[in-house]
Amino acid sequence: MAPSATTKKTTTATTKKTTTKKKTCECKYSASDIQKIKEQAYYLWVNSGMPENADMDNWLKAEAEFKKSCKTKN
């Protein structure tokens, strides 16, 4: 019986490097501003029943509330 011939197939993966421009925030918050937003986002999360995957929504709501309170102060 003749030995069976096996062939190996090799593939070369090519990786494309994509460069993306980072978006910069127009708002500049101080460390205390960020802490206030964090606390508000946490408060919103707790009061809404601590749902999973709501972190971004709560952060955006807290940030909007913070911005609104800054505008009324100025």
Contacts in CASP RR format, 6 or more apart in sequence:
PFRMAT RR
TARGET T0000
AUTHOR 0000-0000-0000
METHOD contacts of the structure
MODEL  1
MAPSATTKKTTTATTKKTTTKKKTCECKYSASDIQKIKEQAYYLWVNSGM
PENADMDNWLKAEAEFKKSCKTKN
27 67 0 8 1.000
29 37 0 8 1.000
33 66 0 8 1.000
36 66 0 8 1.000
37 59 0 8 1.000
37 62 0 8 1.000
37 63 0 8 1.000
37 66 0 8 1.000
38 62 0 8 1.000
40 61 0 8 1.000
40 62 0 8 1.000
40 65 0 8 1.000
40 66 0 8 1.000
41 55 0 8 1.000
41 58 0 8 1.000
41 59 0 8 1.000
41 61 0 8 1.000
41 62 0 8 1.000
41 63 0 8 1.000
42 58 0 8 1.000
43 62 0 8 1.000
44 58 0 8 1.000
44 61 0 8 1.000
44 62 0 8 1.000
45 51 0 8 1.000
45 54 0 8 1.000
45 55 0 8 1.000
45 58 0 8 1.000
48 54 0 8 1.000
48 58 0 8 1.000
END
